[in-house]
Amino acid sequence: MLTRRRVAPLAAVLLVLIIAGLLAAALHFKKNSDALWQIVSEHCLPGQQHGGNPAPCQRVDLNQRYAMLKDRNGPLQYLLIPTDRISGIESPQLLHPDTPNYFALAWHERILLAQRHGSPVDDRVLSLAINAQYGRTQNQLHIHLSCLRPDVRQQLDRLTPPRSGQWQRVTLRSHRYWVRTLTPAALAQQSVFIRLADERPEARAERGKYGLALAELRDGRLVLMAIEQNWLLLNRGSAEELQDHSCQLITPTKKAA
C-alpha cells in the first residue's frame, strides 16, 4: 500500500502533467489555426482557377484537390494541403474511398525538394509526417514533406521489420511507434488513413490521437509509422518529431524561385 509520503509526490507529478497538457491545448487554440486554410482557399485555389497562378503556393492540382506550399521553416520543407475543408487526421472524410490519397500524392511531390535543392535528392533522406489533433497548430489537414532526422535514419537502417506487413512496436526518439512496411504500389493503392483504421481497430474511433509518418527503408520498401498521443508521457502524437527541417542529411546548394 502506498504511504501518504509516496502518494503526495506522485499526485504532484500527475498534476504537473495534466497542467502541461492543458497548456498545450490552450496554445493549440490560441494561434490562428485557420492560417493555412486561408492561404489555400483565399489565394492559391482562386489564383489557379481564374488565372493559372497558384501563388503563394507552388502548385495547385485541381483534379486531385490539393495544393503544395513551401513552408517558412527549413530550406526544403513543403506542405501538402487539401483544397477541400478537412480539419485533420480525425476527419471522417479521410475514410471515404473517394477522398484523394493524400499521402501517396505527397510522396509523389517529393520532386519539389530536388528542384529547390538544385540537384537530385536521395529518397532515403526524405519523409512525410502528419501530427495528431493536439500535436498540431493548424486545423486544416497538412502533410509535412521534409527531411528525416539523421538519428532516425540510423534507427530505420537498423530496423528489420517483417515482410508480411504486420505492425510491430519500435521506439523512435524515446516514443513508442507502431510500424509496418509498405511497397510503393501499396501506398498508391490504399490511403494510409484507411489502412490505419482497418488494421489498428483501436485507432479507428480515436484517430485524432494518432500521428503518422512515412519514410524509405534500405531495401526500397516504405515504412509507415504511427504514434499515439499520451499526455502522461508528454507525447502529443507529433510524428513531425522524426523530421529535420534544417535537412542535415543534405546540404542545400541552390534555391529555386
ROKEKOL-958412 format. One line per field, with one value per residue (C-alpha): residue number from 1; residue in three letters; x, y, z. Coordinates in Angstrom, 1 decimal, m for minus. Layout:
N
resi	c(NUM, ...)
resn	c(ALA, ...)
u	c(X, ...)
v	c(Y, ...)
w	c(Z, ...)
***
This chain:
257
resi	c(1, 2, 3, 4, 5, 6, 7, 8, 9, 10, 11, 12, 13, 14, 15, 16, 17, 18, 19, 20, 21, 22, 23, 24, 25, 26, 27, 28, 29, 30, 31, 32, 33, 34, 35, 36, 37, 38, 39, 40, 41, 42, 43, 44, 45, 46, 47, 48, 49, 50, 51, 52, 53, 54, 55, 56, 57, 58, 59, 60, 61, 62, 63, 64, 65, 66, 67, 68, 69, 70, 71, 72, 73, 74, 75, 76, 77, 78, 79, 80, 81, 82, 83, 84, 85, 86, 87, 88, 89, 90, 91, 92, 93, 94, 95, 96, 97, 98, 99, 100, 101, 102, 103, 104, 105, 106, 107, 108, 109, 110, 111, 112, 113, 114, 115, 116, 117, 118, 119, 120, 121, 122, 123, 124, 125, 126, 127, 128, 129, 130, 131, 132, 133, 134, 135, 136, 137, 138, 139, 140, 141, 142, 143, 144, 145, 146, 147, 148, 149, 150, 151, 152, 153, 154, 155, 156, 157, 158, 159, 160, 161, 162, 163, 164, 165, 166, 167, 168, 169, 170, 171, 172, 173, 174, 175, 176, 177, 178, 179, 180, 181, 182, 183, 184, 185, 186, 187, 188, 189, 190, 191, 192, 193, 194, 195, 196, 197, 198, 199, 200, 201, 202, 203, 204, 205, 206, 207, 208, 209, 210, 211, 212, 213, 214, 215, 216, 217, 218, 219, 220, 221, 222, 223, 224, 225, 226, 227, 228, 229, 230, 231, 232, 233, 234, 235, 236, 237, 238, 239, 240, 241, 242, 243, 244, 245, 246, 247, 248, 249, 250, 251, 252, 253, 254, 255, 256, 257)
resn	c(MET, LEU, THR, ARG, ARG, ARG, VAL, ALA, PRO, LEU, ALA, ALA, VAL, LEU, LEU, VAL, LEU, ILE, ILE, ALA, GLY, LEU, LEU, ALA, ALA, ALA, LEU, HIS, PHE, LYS, LYS, ASN, SER, ASP, ALA, LEU, TRP, GLN, ILE, VAL, SER, GLU, HIS, CYS, LEU, PRO, GLY, GLN, GLN, HIS, GLY, GLY, ASN, PRO, ALA, PRO, CYS, GLN, ARG, VAL, ASP, LEU, ASN, GLN, ARG, TYR, ALA, MET, LEU, LYS, ASP, ARG, ASN, GLY, PRO, LEU, GLN, TYR, LEU, LEU, ILE, PRO, THR, ASP, ARG, ILE, SER, GLY, ILE, GLU, SER, PRO, GLN, LEU, LEU, HIS, PRO, ASP, THR, PRO, ASN, TYR, PHE, ALA, LEU, ALA, TRP, HIS, GLU, ARG, ILE, LEU, LEU, ALA, GLN, ARG, HIS, GLY, SER, PRO, VAL, ASP, ASP, ARG, VAL, LEU, SER, LEU, ALA, ILE, ASN, ALA, GLN, TYR, GLY, ARG, THR, GLN, ASN, GLN, LEU, HIS, ILE, HIS, LEU, SER, CYS, LEU, ARG, PRO, ASP, VAL, ARG, GLN, GLN, LEU, ASP, ARG, LEU, THR, PRO, PRO, ARG, SER, GLY, GLN, TRP, GLN, ARG, VAL, THR, LEU, ARG, SER, HIS, ARG, TYR, TRP, VAL, ARG, THR, LEU, THR, PRO, ALA, ALA, LEU, ALA, GLN, GLN, SER, VAL, PHE, ILE, ARG, LEU, ALA, ASP, GLU, ARG, PRO, GLU, ALA, ARG, ALA, GLU, ARG, GLY, LYS, TYR, GLY, LEU, ALA, LEU, ALA, GLU, LEU, ARG, ASP, GLY, ARG, LEU, VAL, LEU, MET, ALA, ILE, GLU, GLN, ASN, TRP, LEU, LEU, LEU, ASN, ARG, GLY, SER, ALA, GLU, GLU, LEU, GLN, ASP, HIS, SER, CYS, GLN, LEU, ILE, THR, PRO, THR, LYS, LYS, ALA, ALA)
u	c(0.0, 1.3, 2.1, 1.0, 4.6, 4.7, 1.3, 1.8, 4.8, 3.0, m0.1, 2.1, 3.7, 0.4, m1.0, 2.0, 1.5, m2.2, m1.5, 1.2, m1.4, m4.0, m1.4, m0.5, m4.2, m4.7, m1.7, m3.2, m6.4, m4.8, m2.9, m4.5, m5.4, m7.0, m3.9, m3.2, m6.8, m7.0, m3.9, m5.2, m8.9, m8.4, m5.2, m3.8, m7.1, m8.7, m5.5, m5.2, m8.8, m9.0, m5.5, m3.4, m1.3, m1.3, 0.9, 1.8, 1.5, 4.0, 1.2, m2.5, m3.8, m7.5, m8.2, m6.8, m7.9, m4.7, m2.0, 1.7, 3.0, 6.6, 6.8, 8.6, 10.6, 13.6, 15.1, 13.3, 10.1, 6.8, 3.2, 0.5, m2.8, m6.2, m8.3, m11.3, m12.0, m10.6, m9.7, m7.0, m6.3, m9.5, m11.8, m14.3, m13.6, m10.3, m12.0, m14.2, m12.9, m13.5, m11.1, m7.8, m4.9, m3.0, 0.0, 0.7, 0.3, 2.6, 5.3, 4.9, 5.5, 9.0, 10.4, 9.8, 12.6, 15.0, 14.0, 14.5, 17.7, 19.1, 20.1, 18.7, 17.8, 18.0, 14.6, 16.1, 16.7, 13.0, 9.9, 6.2, 4.5, 1.1, 0.5, m2.3, m5.1, m3.4, 0.1, m0.6, m1.2, m3.4, m6.9, m6.6, m5.1, m1.5, 1.2, 4.8, 7.2, 10.7, 14.0, 14.4, 16.4, 19.9, 19.4, 16.0, 17.6, 20.2, 17.5, 15.5, 18.6, 19.0, 15.3, 14.3, 10.5, 8.7, 7.8, 4.3, 3.2, 2.4, 2.6, 5.3, 6.4, 9.5, 11.0, 11.9, 13.1, 12.1, 8.5, 6.8, 5.6, 3.6, 5.4, 4.6, 6.2, 4.6, 5.5, 5.2, 2.4, 0.5, 0.9, m0.7, m3.4, m4.9, m4.9, m2.7, m5.6, m7.9, m5.2, m4.6, m8.3, m8.7, m5.6, m5.5, m9.1, m8.3, m7.2, m10.5, m12.6, m9.8, m7.9, m7.3, m4.8, m2.5, 0.2, 1.6, 5.0, 6.4, 10.0, 12.0, 14.0, 17.3, 15.7, 13.4, 10.3, 8.4, 7.8, 4.6, 5.0, 2.1, 2.4, m0.4, m0.8, m0.1, m0.2, 1.2, 4.4, 4.5, 3.7, 1.4, 1.3, 3.5, 5.1, 6.8, 9.4, 11.0, 11.8, 14.7, 13.6, 17.2, 18.0, 21.3, 21.4, 21.8, 23.4, 21.1, 23.1, 20.5, 17.1, 14.6, 12.4)
v	c(0.0, 3.5, 5.7, 9.3, 10.4, 8.5, 9.4, 13.2, 13.4, 11.1, 13.3, 16.4, 14.9, 13.9, 17.4, 19.0, 16.7, 17.5, 21.2, 20.8, 19.1, 21.8, 24.5, 22.7, 22.5, 26.2, 27.1, 25.0, 27.1, 30.4, 30.6, 31.3, 27.7, 28.7, 30.3, 27.5, 27.2, 31.0, 30.9, 28.0, 28.9, 32.7, 32.8, 29.6, 28.0, 31.1, 32.1, 28.8, 28.7, 32.2, 32.9, 29.8, 31.4, 29.4, 31.8, 31.8, 28.0, 26.4, 24.5, 23.5, 20.3, 20.9, 17.3, 15.8, 18.8, 19.7, 22.5, 22.4, 25.2, 26.0, 26.1, 29.0, 26.6, 25.0, 25.3, 22.4, 21.7, 21.7, 21.1, 19.3, 20.9, 19.8, 22.4, 20.8, 21.8, 18.9, 19.6, 16.9, 13.2, 12.9, 13.9, 11.2, 12.4, 10.6, 7.2, 7.9, 5.9, 8.9, 11.1, 11.6, 9.5, 12.4, 10.5, 8.9, 12.3, 14.0, 11.3, 11.8, 15.6, 15.0, 16.1, 19.6, 19.2, 18.2, 21.1, 23.6, 21.9, 22.2, 18.5, 15.0, 14.1, 10.5, 9.2, 7.8, 11.4, 12.3, 11.7, 12.6, 13.4, 14.4, 15.3, 14.3, 16.7, 18.2, 17.9, 20.5, 24.2, 24.3, 23.0, 22.3, 19.0, 19.3, 16.7, 17.8, 16.8, 17.3, 15.6, 12.8, 13.3, 11.7, 9.7, 8.4, 7.5, 5.4, 3.7, 2.8, 1.4, m1.0, m1.9, m5.4, m5.3, m8.4, m8.6, m9.6, m6.1, m6.8, m4.0, m4.1, m1.8, 0.3, 3.1, 6.2, 9.4, 7.9, 7.4, 4.1, 3.8, 1.1, 0.5, m1.6, m1.9, m0.9, m1.2, 1.9, 0.2, m0.5, 3.2, 4.2, 1.5, 2.4, 5.5, 5.2, 6.7, 3.9, 1.3, 2.5, 2.4, m1.0, m2.6, m1.0, m1.1, 0.9, 3.8, 3.9, 5.5, 7.8, 8.8, 12.3, 10.8, 9.5, 11.0, 9.3, 9.3, 7.7, 7.0, 4.6, 1.6, 0.4, m2.2, 0.3, m0.6, 2.1, 2.2, 3.6, 4.8, 5.6, 7.3, 7.6, 10.7, 10.2, 13.2, 11.3, 10.7, 14.2, 12.8, 14.9, 12.5, 14.7, 12.4, 15.6, 14.9, 12.4, 15.2, 17.6, 20.7, 22.0, 18.9, 18.0, 14.9, 17.0, 20.4, 22.8, 24.3, 26.2, 27.7, 27.8, 30.9)
w	c(0.0, m0.9, 2.1, 2.2, 1.6, m1.6, m2.8, m2.5, m4.9, m7.4, m7.3, m7.8, m10.9, m12.4, m11.7, m13.5, m16.5, m16.7, m16.5, m19.2, m21.4, m20.8, m21.6, m24.9, m25.8, m25.0, m27.2, m29.9, m29.9, m29.3, m32.6, m35.9, m36.6, m39.9, m41.4, m43.9, m44.9, m45.6, m47.7, m49.8, m50.1, m50.5, m52.6, m54.1, m55.2, m56.7, m58.4, m60.1, m61.1, m62.5, m63.8, m63.6, m60.9, m57.6, m55.7, m52.9, m53.4, m55.7, m57.4, m57.1, m58.6, m59.4, m60.2, m57.0, m55.0, m53.2, m53.1, m52.4, m50.3, m49.3, m45.5, m43.9, m41.7, m43.3, m46.7, m48.3, m46.3, m48.2, m47.1, m49.0, m48.1, m49.5, m51.2, m49.5, m45.9, m43.9, m40.3, m39.8, m39.2, m37.2, m40.1, m41.2, m44.8, m44.8, m44.5, m47.6, m50.6, m52.9, m50.9, m52.7, m51.4, m49.9, m48.5, m51.9, m53.6, m51.1, m51.7, m55.4, m54.9, m53.4, m56.7, m55.5, m52.9, m55.6, m57.7, m54.9, m53.9, m57.4, m57.7, m57.1, m53.5, m52.3, m51.2, m48.1, m46.9, m47.2, m45.0, m44.7, m41.4, m40.1, m36.5, m34.1, m33.4, m30.4, m31.8, m34.5, m34.6, m37.8, m38.3, m42.0, m42.8, m44.0, m44.6, m44.0, m46.8, m45.4, m44.5, m42.0, m38.8, m39.1, m35.9, m37.1, m40.4, m38.5, m36.4, m39.5, m41.2, m38.3, m38.4, m39.8, m40.0, m41.3, m44.9, m44.1, m43.4, m39.8, m37.3, m34.7, m31.8, m32.2, m30.1, m32.1, m30.4, m27.0, m28.1, m28.9, m32.5, m34.3, m37.7, m40.7, m44.2, m47.4, m51.1, m53.2, m55.0, m51.7, m50.8, m54.1, m53.8, m50.4, m48.2, m45.1, m43.1, m44.2, m43.6, m40.0, m39.2, m40.7, m39.3, m35.9, m34.7, m31.6, m33.8, m35.8, m33.0, m31.8, m35.0, m33.6, m31.1, m33.8, m35.8, m39.0, m40.7, m43.8, m44.9, m47.0, m45.8, m47.1, m49.3, m51.1, m49.1, m47.3, m43.6, m42.1, m38.5, m36.2, m32.8, m30.3, m28.1, m24.4, m22.1, m19.2, m21.2, m22.6, m26.0, m28.2, m31.1, m33.2, m35.9, m37.2, m34.4, m36.8, m39.3, m39.6, m41.3, m41.5, m43.6, m42.1, m44.3, m47.4, m48.0, m49.9, m52.8, m54.7, m54.0, m56.8, m57.3)
***
